[in-house]
Amino acid sequence: MLSPMFHLLRRGPGDPTHRQIGEVMLRATRTPLGPALLKIIARGHTIAARAWGDGAEWALDQLPRLAGAEDDPYGFTPHAEHAPLVAAHRRYGHFRVGRTDAVYEALAPACIEQVVTGMEAFRGWRLLVREFGEPAPGPASDPASAAYGMRLPPAPEVWARVPSWRFLAAGVEERRSRTLVNSAKRATALERTLASTNATADRALRSLPGVGAWTSAEVRQRAHGDADAWSIGDYHVGKEITYALTGEALDDDACSELLEPYRGHRFRVQQLLLMSGFRVPRRAPRRTLPTHTPYATRGRS
């Protein structure tokens, strides 16, 4: 079941690196062998794929891991008192946590998403990728193709050279851009965490200035396929998990305690509940976007 993983990787509906049209999923990525554009068609438990670019063979060989072939749900059993989770597991028990095997590719957008709304983060990612990312290989240059206009995420060395004012123009202030740029200089070392334990990967990520528990979890969910890396510190996730399991929207401390019996599978719990549509009812106006950033003011003071 690839759709939940694909949804995790796509940073908003306008993400130039990921696109979904019906049952066709398109992914532009950088592999150890070069860039690749991956076209995936998933029908039930069957996946068909085609790839273009120097990294095409690597991307196709990696596809089973992207789809969750290495995830092991052994030992995960929803508790009877958590009826919504029992129901979610009954319906989506075939779900597996996939992995991209691309650490910095997951870290860069996670840095942009820190402490802002999804709309702000997705807009910043979209603008920066369009400006600094390269065109994806293959049919991305064909106006008749569904992949037309797709772009690769910028390479770490490109991110490291993006001037601060270009980040600001995309609505990404210095605190977030500094974390992204500084971590780009450690990109090679970060990729080596793919061969380590999840705990070691967490420590390595959190050793970077500006990378905390939430950012580390967001990376490990995607790059490492860490089924325990729940989104602690997220504005919504803790409330939604506790609301689904207890009927009350509680804080992260309460959520951590509630999830403790599921240690090793806490992200699996998060995803199963998310896939089932559990959300805290919205009773207040949505948060407004800032009006003081260079992007919002179009450069006007």
N, C-alpha and C positions, 0 to 999 in steps of 0.2 A: 504494500500500500504506500505509494510514493507521494500522493497528493499532500498529506500533512507536512512531509519534509520539504516539499517544494514550496509550500506556503511559508514555511519558516525562512527559506532562503530568499524569497522575493520580498524586497523592501518597498512595499506599496505597489499599487497597480501600474504606476508609470516607471518602474525600475527598468533601466536600459539593459541590465544584465540577465534578467529573467522575464519570461513572458509565457502566458498560458492562454491558448485559444481552444476552447472545448476540451477535448481529451489530449491535446498536443501540448507538451511542456518543453520550453526552449531555455537552455542554460548556457550562458557565455562565461567561461572560466579560464583561469591560468593553471596549467598543470606543470609538473616538473620537466616535461618534455616540450612545453610551449603552449600557445593558446589553443582553445578548442571551443567549438559551438556544438552543443549536444541537443539533439531532438529526441524526445522520449514520448512514446505513446503507451499509456498504461490502460489495459482493459482487464478489470478484475485482478487476478493474480498473475497475469501475463504482461510482460514489458517488452516492447520492441524499441530499438534505438538506432540512430545513425549519428555520426559525428564528422566534423570537418576541422582542419587545422593541424598543425604539427603535433598537438597533444591529443589528437582524435583517438588513437589506439589506447593511450593511457586512460582517457575518459571512459571509453567503453569497458575496459578491464575493471575500472573502479566502480562502475554502475551498480553491481550487486551490493557493494558496501553503502553506496548512496541510498539504496532502497532498503537497507537494514538487515542485510544477510548476516552480519556479524553480531547483531544484537541478541542477547540471551535473556529472555524474560523469566528464566527459571527462578523460583522462589517468590514470585510476585502473586499474591492472592489478596484480593480486596476483602476487607473485614465486613462481616454481615451488617454491622451497624452503619456502614457507609453505603447505604442503598444506591445513591446516584452513581458511585464508583462501580458498584457491582453491576449495575445496568450498563454503564459505559463499557466495562470490560466484556460483558456478554455481547455487546453490539460490535465493539472494535477490538476484540481480543487478538486479531491478526495484525494489529499495528506493531511496527518495529521502528526503533530509533535508528535512523540512518546517520551516515557521517560523510563529510565532503573530503576529508584528508587535506584541507587547505586552511591553515590556522590564521594567517594574516588576512586572508580574504574574508574571514568571518570577523576578525577583530576590527578592521577599518570601519565598517558600518556600525558596529556596536559602539565604537567611540563616538560616532556622530549622533547616535541615539541616546546618549547619556542625558538624563535629567531634562528632557524636552518632550513635547507631545509627538506622537507618531507622525502627524501631518508635517510638523517642522522638520523632523529627522528625514522623512522620506523625500521631502523637497530638497533638502541640502544634499543628500546622497545623489539624487537624480541630476541636479545641476552640476555637481563636481564630476560625476562619471561622464556625463556628456561632454564636459570641457576637457578632462584629462585622460579619459579612457580611450583606448584604440577601437576602431571598428572590429567587430567579431569576424572570424573567418567564414568562408563559405557563402551561403545564401544571404547573409546579413547585408550584402551589397546589392542584392537583387530587389528592385522595387516591387516585383510581383510575388516575393516570398513573404511568408508570415514572420520571418526573422528579420525583415528589412529594418535597418537602423539600430539593431542591437549593438551594444558595445561591451568590451571587456572591462572589468574593474581595473583601475590603475595599478601598476606594479608597485611594490614597496618603495623602490628607488624614485619613482615618479611622485608618490605621496610625499616623500621626504623633501622634495624640491618645490612643492606648491607654496607660493607666498602667502603669508598670513592674510593679506587683504583679499585674496581670492576666496579663502575660507569665509571671511566676514561677508563678502558679497553674496555667498550662498547661505548666509544665516548661521554659520558655525563659528561661535565665539572662540577666543584664544584657549580657554581651559580645555575644551574638547579637541581642538585642532592640535594643540601641543601634545596631548596624549597620543593622538594618531601619528603625528610626525615622528615623535621620539620612539614609539614602538616600531615604526618602519625600519629603524636602524638595527633592530633586534630580530627582524623577520626570519632570517635563516635559522637562528637559534630556536625561535618559537616553533618552526616546523618540526624540529627534532622531538618536541613533546608528543608527537603522534605515536612514538614508539615507547612512551613512558606510561605509568599508571595515571589514572584520572586525578588522583591526589597530587601527584608530582606536577602534572600539567597545570592544575589549579595554582599551586605555589609559584610556578614559573610565571604564569600570567599575572598573578597579583604582586609579583616583585617589580612589575613595571609601574612607574609613577603614573597615577591617574586611573589605574585599573583596579577595581574593587571586586567584591563578591558578585555583583550583578553582571558586570561586563565579562568576567571570567566564565560565569555560567552560560551567558549567551554564546560565547565562543565554543565552549565545550559541547553544548547541545548540538551544534552544527558541525564543527570540524572533527571532534573526537567521538561523537555518538555516545556521549555520557548520559546514560539513562537516569542518573541521580542528580543531574545539574539543574535543579529547579530554579526559577527566576527570582531568587530572593532579592529583595530591595526594589522590585518592580512596583509601580504605583498601583496597579490593578491586580496582579496575579495572586498575591497572598489573600486579598479580600475575596477574590472569586473562588479560590479553593476552599477557604473556610466557610463561605456562604453555601457552596454546594454540599459540603459535608456536615455542616452544623445548623445551617439556616441563619447564621449571623456572619456579617462581614467584619472580620477581626484583623489584627495587625500581623506583621511577619513573625513576631515571637510566638504568637498563638499558632500560626500556620506551621512553623518549624516543629512545635510540639506535636501538632496533629499529624504531621507527616513522618515523624520519627519511626513509627512501626514499619514504614515503607522504605526505610533507608536502603539505598541501592537502586531504587526505582522511583524516586520522588519526581523526577521530570516526567516519567511515564504517567504518573498520576495526574500531573498538570496537563499533559497532552490529551489524555483520555477524557478528562472533564471538559477541556476546551473543545474537543471534537464533538462532544455531546451538546454543546451550546450553552453551558452554564455561565451566566453572567450576573453580576450584582445589578439589580434594577437601578436605573439612573433616575435620581429624584431632583437633581440640581442642574443648572445650566452647564453646558460644556465650557471647559476652559478656553478663553480667547487666546489667539496667537499674539505674540509681542508685536508692537508697532514701532519699536525704537532701533531695530537692527538695520544694518546697511541694506539688506535685501528688501525689508519692508519699506524703507524710506527712499529706495531707488537712488541712494547716494546723496539725498538732500539732508542738510543738517537741521 
